[in-house]
Amino acid sequence: MLPAVARLLCDLVLPPRCAMCGVEVSGDGGLCPACFAGVRFLVDGLCDRCGTLLPTGQRAGCCPTCLDHPPLYQRARSVFVYDQDSRSLILRLKHGDRSDLAPVLARWLARCGRDLLEDSDLIVPVPLHWRRLFLRRYNQAALLARRLGPGVYLPDLLYRTRWTRSQGEFDHHQGARTQRLANVRQAFAVRKPQRLAGRRVLLVDDVLTTGATVEECTRCLLDAGAQAVSVLTVARAVLHHDESRPRGEAP
């Protein structure tokens, strides 16, 4: 009773607002109808392996990239496409000191990744280097991962062994994926590998772009004894973006 009254009073003083445009919304946050309509949720027509949108005309199976170069992780799923409409939401969480967005995004993650969560023993966030953590004051991936379940949350299982340049610095360069892979190669390690033996891991991050970071994290986890690794992110960049497809509802 008391928590409900406290929330009501809080909403009267500080009404919930759209995470993207800031207008008042009902409930406990999220997006207003206009912003919601602009987000492309990844619901169907997805690659069985990496979760990206399949090319036009293909409705099932794996995308061409996964057929040619299967990723180390077992499966990856994301809530929505990382594009001009959704980018501001991720940047607010990541760089805008908007840690209050984590509960809303985590609820979407839990629904989107229901199957992955049920098949996982451990939930592990992609770590930040301690210097970047000091500057940002929080790890956005950890804020999301700690609100998921039913797997065991291990925020310190993976750690960064060295400082790396921001992966976003390579986005506008030719051969970005190759540069990103080189940037994070051998940049991660596992504390207490015995906790991994034979366990299925769900790796959580905010954005999947080229996949270089989650591939290196997966390599590290598998080498340390994990049975399998799946990946769950809020957003992901896609190659095949067919605007003729209807925008899906939130998973």
Contacts in CASP RR format, 6 or more apart in sequence:
PFRMAT RR
TARGET T0000
AUTHOR 0000-0000-0000
METHOD contacts of the structure
MODEL  1
MLPAVARLLCDLVLPPRCAMCGVEVSGDGGLCPACFAGVRFLVDGLCDRC
GTLLPTGQRAGCCPTCLDHPPLYQRARSVFVYDQDSRSLILRLKHGDRSD
LAPVLARWLARCGRDLLEDSDLIVPVPLHWRRLFLRRYNQAALLARRLGP
GVYLPDLLYRTRWTRSQGEFDHHQGARTQRLANVRQAFAVRKPQRLAGRR
VLLVDDVLTTGATVEECTRCLLDAGAQAVSVLTVARAVLHHDESRPRGEA
P
7 28 0 8 1.000
11 27 0 8 1.000
15 24 0 8 1.000
16 24 0 8 1.000
16 25 0 8 1.000
16 26 0 8 1.000
16 27 0 8 1.000
16 28 0 8 1.000
16 29 0 8 1.000
16 30 0 8 1.000
17 23 0 8 1.000
17 24 0 8 1.000
17 25 0 8 1.000
17 29 0 8 1.000
18 24 0 8 1.000
18 25 0 8 1.000
18 29 0 8 1.000
18 30 0 8 1.000
18 31 0 8 1.000
18 32 0 8 1.000
18 35 0 8 1.000
19 29 0 8 1.000
19 30 0 8 1.000
19 31 0 8 1.000
19 35 0 8 1.000
19 89 0 8 1.000
19 92 0 8 1.000
19 98 0 8 1.000
19 101 0 8 1.000
19 104 0 8 1.000
20 31 0 8 1.000
20 32 0 8 1.000
20 35 0 8 1.000
20 88 0 8 1.000
20 89 0 8 1.000
20 92 0 8 1.000
21 32 0 8 1.000
21 34 0 8 1.000
21 35 0 8 1.000
22 32 0 8 1.000
23 32 0 8 1.000
25 31 0 8 1.000
25 32 0 8 1.000
28 103 0 8 1.000
28 104 0 8 1.000
29 104 0 8 1.000
30 104 0 8 1.000
31 39 0 8 1.000
35 85 0 8 1.000
36 250 0 8 1.000
37 247 0 8 1.000
38 85 0 8 1.000
38 247 0 8 1.000
39 80 0 8 1.000
39 81 0 8 1.000
39 85 0 8 1.000
39 86 0 8 1.000
39 89 0 8 1.000
39 247 0 8 1.000
40 80 0 8 1.000
40 81 0 8 1.000
40 83 0 8 1.000
40 85 0 8 1.000
40 86 0 8 1.000
40 241 0 8 1.000
40 247 0 8 1.000
40 248 0 8 1.000
41 79 0 8 1.000
41 80 0 8 1.000
41 81 0 8 1.000
41 247 0 8 1.000
41 248 0 8 1.000
41 249 0 8 1.000
41 250 0 8 1.000
41 251 0 8 1.000
42 51 0 8 1.000
42 53 0 8 1.000
42 77 0 8 1.000
42 78 0 8 1.000
42 79 0 8 1.000
42 80 0 8 1.000
42 81 0 8 1.000
42 112 0 8 1.000
42 236 0 8 1.000
42 251 0 8 1.000
43 248 0 8 1.000
43 249 0 8 1.000
43 251 0 8 1.000
44 59 0 8 1.000
44 248 0 8 1.000
45 53 0 8 1.000
45 54 0 8 1.000
45 58 0 8 1.000
45 59 0 8 1.000
45 60 0 8 1.000
46 52 0 8 1.000
46 53 0 8 1.000
46 54 0 8 1.000
46 77 0 8 1.000
47 53 0 8 1.000
47 54 0 8 1.000
47 61 0 8 1.000
47 62 0 8 1.000
47 63 0 8 1.000
47 66 0 8 1.000
48 60 0 8 1.000
48 61 0 8 1.000
48 62 0 8 1.000
48 66 0 8 1.000
48 75 0 8 1.000
49 62 0 8 1.000
49 63 0 8 1.000
49 66 0 8 1.000
49 70 0 8 1.000
49 71 0 8 1.000
49 75 0 8 1.000
49 76 0 8 1.000
50 62 0 8 1.000
50 63 0 8 1.000
50 65 0 8 1.000
50 66 0 8 1.000
50 71 0 8 1.000
50 75 0 8 1.000
50 76 0 8 1.000
51 63 0 8 1.000
51 75 0 8 1.000
51 76 0 8 1.000
51 77 0 8 1.000
51 78 0 8 1.000
51 236 0 8 1.000
52 63 0 8 1.000
52 65 0 8 1.000
52 236 0 8 1.000
52 238 0 8 1.000
52 239 0 8 1.000
52 240 0 8 1.000
53 81 0 8 1.000
53 238 0 8 1.000
53 239 0 8 1.000
53 240 0 8 1.000
53 241 0 8 1.000
53 242 0 8 1.000
53 245 0 8 1.000
54 60 0 8 1.000
54 61 0 8 1.000
54 63 0 8 1.000
54 240 0 8 1.000
55 63 0 8 1.000
55 64 0 8 1.000
55 240 0 8 1.000
56 240 0 8 1.000
56 242 0 8 1.000
56 244 0 8 1.000
63 239 0 8 1.000
63 240 0 8 1.000
65 239 0 8 1.000
71 211 0 8 1.000
71 215 0 8 1.000
71 218 0 8 1.000
72 215 0 8 1.000
72 218 0 8 1.000
72 219 0 8 1.000
72 222 0 8 1.000
72 229 0 8 1.000
73 203 0 8 1.000
73 214 0 8 1.000
73 215 0 8 1.000
73 218 0 8 1.000
73 229 0 8 1.000
73 230 0 8 1.000
73 231 0 8 1.000
74 228 0 8 1.000
74 229 0 8 1.000
74 230 0 8 1.000
75 116 0 8 1.000
75 230 0 8 1.000
75 231 0 8 1.000
76 208 0 8 1.000
76 214 0 8 1.000
76 230 0 8 1.000
76 231 0 8 1.000
76 232 0 8 1.000
76 233 0 8 1.000
76 236 0 8 1.000
77 112 0 8 1.000
77 113 0 8 1.000
77 115 0 8 1.000
77 116 0 8 1.000
77 230 0 8 1.000
77 231 0 8 1.000
77 232 0 8 1.000
77 233 0 8 1.000
78 112 0 8 1.000
78 208 0 8 1.000
78 232 0 8 1.000
78 233 0 8 1.000
78 234 0 8 1.000
78 235 0 8 1.000
78 236 0 8 1.000
79 105 0 8 1.000
79 108 0 8 1.000
79 109 0 8 1.000
79 112 0 8 1.000
79 233 0 8 1.000
79 234 0 8 1.000
79 235 0 8 1.000
79 250 0 8 1.000
79 251 0 8 1.000
80 86 0 8 1.000
80 234 0 8 1.000
80 235 0 8 1.000
81 235 0 8 1.000
81 236 0 8 1.000
81 237 0 8 1.000
81 238 0 8 1.000
81 241 0 8 1.000
82 90 0 8 1.000
82 207 0 8 1.000
82 208 0 8 1.000
82 209 0 8 1.000
82 235 0 8 1.000
82 236 0 8 1.000
82 237 0 8 1.000
82 238 0 8 1.000
83 237 0 8 1.000
83 241 0 8 1.000
86 235 0 8 1.000
89 101 0 8 1.000
89 105 0 8 1.000
89 235 0 8 1.000
90 206 0 8 1.000
90 207 0 8 1.000
90 234 0 8 1.000
90 235 0 8 1.000
92 98 0 8 1.000
92 101 0 8 1.000
93 99 0 8 1.000
93 101 0 8 1.000
93 102 0 8 1.000
93 105 0 8 1.000
93 140 0 8 1.000
93 143 0 8 1.000
93 206 0 8 1.000
93 234 0 8 1.000
94 136 0 8 1.000
94 140 0 8 1.000
94 206 0 8 1.000
95 136 0 8 1.000
97 137 0 8 1.000
99 138 0 8 1.000
99 140 0 8 1.000
99 143 0 8 1.000
102 140 0 8 1.000
102 143 0 8 1.000
102 144 0 8 1.000
102 147 0 8 1.000
103 147 0 8 1.000
105 144 0 8 1.000
105 234 0 8 1.000
106 143 0 8 1.000
106 144 0 8 1.000
106 147 0 8 1.000
106 148 0 8 1.000
107 147 0 8 1.000
108 234 0 8 1.000
108 250 0 8 1.000
108 251 0 8 1.000
109 144 0 8 1.000
109 148 0 8 1.000
109 204 0 8 1.000
109 232 0 8 1.000
109 234 0 8 1.000
110 117 0 8 1.000
110 147 0 8 1.000
110 148 0 8 1.000
110 149 0 8 1.000
111 250 0 8 1.000
111 251 0 8 1.000
112 232 0 8 1.000
112 251 0 8 1.000
113 232 0 8 1.000
113 251 0 8 1.000
116 202 0 8 1.000
116 230 0 8 1.000
116 232 0 8 1.000
117 123 0 8 1.000
117 148 0 8 1.000
117 149 0 8 1.000
117 150 0 8 1.000
117 151 0 8 1.000
117 202 0 8 1.000
117 232 0 8 1.000
118 150 0 8 1.000
119 200 0 8 1.000
119 230 0 8 1.000
120 151 0 8 1.000
120 200 0 8 1.000
120 201 0 8 1.000
120 202 0 8 1.000
120 230 0 8 1.000
121 151 0 8 1.000
121 152 0 8 1.000
121 199 0 8 1.000
121 200 0 8 1.000
121 201 0 8 1.000
122 151 0 8 1.000
122 152 0 8 1.000
122 153 0 8 1.000
122 154 0 8 1.000
122 157 0 8 1.000
122 195 0 8 1.000
122 196 0 8 1.000
122 199 0 8 1.000
122 200 0 8 1.000
122 201 0 8 1.000
122 202 0 8 1.000
123 145 0 8 1.000
123 148 0 8 1.000
123 149 0 8 1.000
123 151 0 8 1.000
123 152 0 8 1.000
123 153 0 8 1.000
123 154 0 8 1.000
123 201 0 8 1.000
123 202 0 8 1.000
123 204 0 8 1.000
124 145 0 8 1.000
124 154 0 8 1.000
124 155 0 8 1.000
124 157 0 8 1.000
124 158 0 8 1.000
124 201 0 8 1.000
124 202 0 8 1.000
124 203 0 8 1.000
124 204 0 8 1.000
124 221 0 8 1.000
125 139 0 8 1.000
125 141 0 8 1.000
125 142 0 8 1.000
125 144 0 8 1.000
125 145 0 8 1.000
125 146 0 8 1.000
125 155 0 8 1.000
125 158 0 8 1.000
125 203 0 8 1.000
125 204 0 8 1.000
125 205 0 8 1.000
126 141 0 8 1.000
126 158 0 8 1.000
126 203 0 8 1.000
126 204 0 8 1.000
126 205 0 8 1.000
126 213 0 8 1.000
126 214 0 8 1.000
126 217 0 8 1.000
127 139 0 8 1.000
127 141 0 8 1.000
127 142 0 8 1.000
127 156 0 8 1.000
127 158 0 8 1.000
127 159 0 8 1.000
127 160 0 8 1.000
127 188 0 8 1.000
128 136 0 8 1.000
128 139 0 8 1.000
128 141 0 8 1.000
128 160 0 8 1.000
129 160 0 8 1.000
129 162 0 8 1.000
129 163 0 8 1.000
129 164 0 8 1.000
130 160 0 8 1.000
131 163 0 8 1.000
132 163 0 8 1.000
133 139 0 8 1.000
139 155 0 8 1.000
140 206 0 8 1.000
141 204 0 8 1.000
141 205 0 8 1.000
141 206 0 8 1.000
142 155 0 8 1.000
144 204 0 8 1.000
144 206 0 8 1.000
144 234 0 8 1.000
145 153 0 8 1.000
145 155 0 8 1.000
145 204 0 8 1.000
146 153 0 8 1.000
146 155 0 8 1.000
148 202 0 8 1.000
148 204 0 8 1.000
148 232 0 8 1.000
151 202 0 8 1.000
154 195 0 8 1.000
156 191 0 8 1.000
157 190 0 8 1.000
157 191 0 8 1.000
157 192 0 8 1.000
157 195 0 8 1.000
157 196 0 8 1.000
158 188 0 8 1.000
158 189 0 8 1.000
158 190 0 8 1.000
158 191 0 8 1.000
158 217 0 8 1.000
158 220 0 8 1.000
158 221 0 8 1.000
159 188 0 8 1.000
159 189 0 8 1.000
159 190 0 8 1.000
159 191 0 8 1.000
160 187 0 8 1.000
160 188 0 8 1.000
161 186 0 8 1.000
161 187 0 8 1.000
161 188 0 8 1.000
161 189 0 8 1.000
162 187 0 8 1.000
164 183 0 8 1.000
164 184 0 8 1.000
164 187 0 8 1.000
165 183 0 8 1.000
167 180 0 8 1.000
167 183 0 8 1.000
167 184 0 8 1.000
167 209 0 8 1.000
167 210 0 8 1.000
167 212 0 8 1.000
167 213 0 8 1.000
168 209 0 8 1.000
170 176 0 8 1.000
170 179 0 8 1.000
170 180 0 8 1.000
170 183 0 8 1.000
171 209 0 8 1.000
173 179 0 8 1.000
176 210 0 8 1.000
177 210 0 8 1.000
177 211 0 8 1.000
177 212 0 8 1.000
180 209 0 8 1.000
180 210 0 8 1.000
180 211 0 8 1.000
180 212 0 8 1.000
180 213 0 8 1.000
181 210 0 8 1.000
181 212 0 8 1.000
181 215 0 8 1.000
181 216 0 8 1.000
183 212 0 8 1.000
184 212 0 8 1.000
184 213 0 8 1.000
184 216 0 8 1.000
185 216 0 8 1.000
186 216 0 8 1.000
187 216 0 8 1.000
188 216 0 8 1.000
188 217 0 8 1.000
188 220 0 8 1.000
189 220 0 8 1.000
190 196 0 8 1.000
190 220 0 8 1.000
190 221 0 8 1.000
190 224 0 8 1.000
193 224 0 8 1.000
193 225 0 8 1.000
196 221 0 8 1.000
196 224 0 8 1.000
196 225 0 8 1.000
196 226 0 8 1.000
197 225 0 8 1.000
198 225 0 8 1.000
198 226 0 8 1.000
198 227 0 8 1.000
199 226 0 8 1.000
199 227 0 8 1.000
200 226 0 8 1.000
200 227 0 8 1.000
200 228 0 8 1.000
200 229 0 8 1.000
200 230 0 8 1.000
201 221 0 8 1.000
201 226 0 8 1.000
201 228 0 8 1.000
201 229 0 8 1.000
201 230 0 8 1.000
202 229 0 8 1.000
202 230 0 8 1.000
202 231 0 8 1.000
202 232 0 8 1.000
203 214 0 8 1.000
203 217 0 8 1.000
203 218 0 8 1.000
203 221 0 8 1.000
203 229 0 8 1.000
203 230 0 8 1.000
203 231 0 8 1.000
203 232 0 8 1.000
204 231 0 8 1.000
204 232 0 8 1.000
204 233 0 8 1.000
205 213 0 8 1.000
205 214 0 8 1.000
205 231 0 8 1.000
205 232 0 8 1.000
205 233 0 8 1.000
206 233 0 8 1.000
206 234 0 8 1.000
206 235 0 8 1.000
207 233 0 8 1.000
207 234 0 8 1.000
207 235 0 8 1.000
207 236 0 8 1.000
207 237 0 8 1.000
208 214 0 8 1.000
208 231 0 8 1.000
208 233 0 8 1.000
208 235 0 8 1.000
208 236 0 8 1.000
208 237 0 8 1.000
209 236 0 8 1.000
209 237 0 8 1.000
210 237 0 8 1.000
214 231 0 8 1.000
214 233 0 8 1.000
217 229 0 8 1.000
218 229 0 8 1.000
218 231 0 8 1.000
221 229 0 8 1.000
222 229 0 8 1.000
END
